[in-house]
Amino acid sequence: MSKYSIGDFANKVGLTTYTLRYYEKQKLIIPKRDENDRRYYDDQDVKWIGFILHLKGTGMLMSEIQEYVDLRKQGDSTIDQRKQLLQSVKKRSLAEINERKSHLNVLSHKIDWYDGKLNHKVDESFEEYLKRFR
């Protein structure tokens, strides 16, 4: 099993030592201590931080991540609660993705409209142009 100092661990997981200390303060990760009381991390911690970063990447709020971590510490009796929390985050994340896709669709139409204006193939307003796609 590998042991990582905070600097090595930060490099391994792509975070700053400042961020890792913040995560420690929030009790999202608990470092181990060696015989000289220096913190270290192992490969399990690498996997755990990777999962936390996935949660964060979904738009999960820090308070929700903390709730998830607290539930996880309580063991298998909280699996249903953890599942419900993850389903809620997934639903919100998918709604945000769909909203962003909608905005990108309008942006793409605007770019196409500009191309049409530059090529003199479009002479209508953007609002009129958009009606073609509704």
N, C-alpha and C positions, 0 to 999 in steps of 0.2 A: 504494500500500500504506500502510495506517495504522500509525502508531507510537504505542504506549501506554506511558505511565509506569507504574510499579507501582501507583500509586493508581488511575489510570484503568482499568488492566487489571483490578484487583481489582473495581472497580465493574461493569465490563463482564461479567465471568464470575460475579459474585455470591459472591466469596470475600473474605476479609480479606487484607491485605498480610502479616500474620503467617502465614497458611496458605500463601500463595504462596512465602514465604521457606522454609517447611518443605518444600514440594514441591521447591524448588530444592536444598535441602540433601539431600533424598532422591534427587536427580537425575532426578526425574520431568519436570521442565521446565528448560530452560537458556535464560536470557535472553540477548538480544543486547546489545552495548554500543555506545554512540554514541562520537563523537570525544572526548567529555569523560569517557568511561568510566562513564557512567550507564546503568543497565540499562533496556532497553525491550523491549516485546513487539509482535507483529504479529498479523494476522488468522489466520495459521496456528496461532499459539499459542492463540488463542481457540478454534479448532476442536479442538486437541489437548486442552486442559483440559476442554472439553465432553465429549470421549470418556472422559477419565479419570474425570470425574464420573459418566458412565454406568456405567463399570466399578465404581466405588465404590457406586453405587446398587444394583447387583446383589448386594451383600454381599461383593464381592471383597476379600480381605484386602490390606493394604498390602504385605506380602511378595509376594503374587501379582501385584499391580500393578507392583511393582519388577521382578519376573521378566519380566513381559510387556514392560516398557519395555526391559530389557536385551536380550531376544530381538529386539525390533523394531530396535534399534540395529545388530544383526548382519546385517540385511537379509533378503532373500527366502528364503535357505536355512533360515530358522527358521519359515517359515509353518506347517508341519505342527505344530511344537511349540506355536506360539501358538494354533493352532486347537484342539489338544488341551487346552490350559490353559483356553481360553474354554468349551469343551464341559464340562469338569469344573465350572467355576464355574456354568454354566447349569444343570447337573443338580442341584447343591446348592441353587441359588436356587429352582428349581422345587419341590424337596422342602420348602424352608422356606415357600414360598407355600402349598403344599397343607396343611402342618401348621397354618399360620395360618388358612386357610379352615375347617379342622376346628374350631379353637378358636372362631372367629367363629360357626360354625353352632351350637355349644353355647350360646354367649352369646345368640344370637337366640332359641333355644328357651327360655332362662331368662327373657328379656324377655316372650315370649309367655305363659309360665307365670305370671309376675307379673300380666300383664294378665288372665289367666283367674282368678287368685285375687282380684284387685280387683273383677272383674265377677261373682264368685261362680259362675263356670262351670267351675271346676276345683277339685276337692277332694282330689286325689291328691298324693302327694309328687312332688318334681321327678324323682327317680329313676324312679318309675313313669311319669310323663309322658314322659320321654325314651325309654322302651321303645317308644312308639308310632312312633318315627322310625328304629328300627334294623332 
